[in-house]
Amino acid sequence: MIIRITDEELLERTGGIVQGMSGSPIIQNGKLIGAVTHVFVNDSTSGYGSHIEWMLQEAGVTLEEIEEKAS
């Protein structure tokens, strides 16, 4: 997925995605939706991320299992 940093504090402190942020959680509307993978070289406020569903699938975890444990 293509992501854009909107957190004003993060933008003020770092200018966006910086080296070492790979794997950082992507939070949208208070929910974990993925992790940062890459930054655009010409725009540090944007980059790529991996969907949480893809990461769970690679780990052999299903959303149904997570929902079941949560209830």
Secondary structure, 3 states (H helix, E strand, C coil): CEEECCCHHHHHHHCCCCCCCCCCEEEECCEEEEEEEEEECCEEEEEEEEEHHHHHHHCCCCHHHHHHHHC
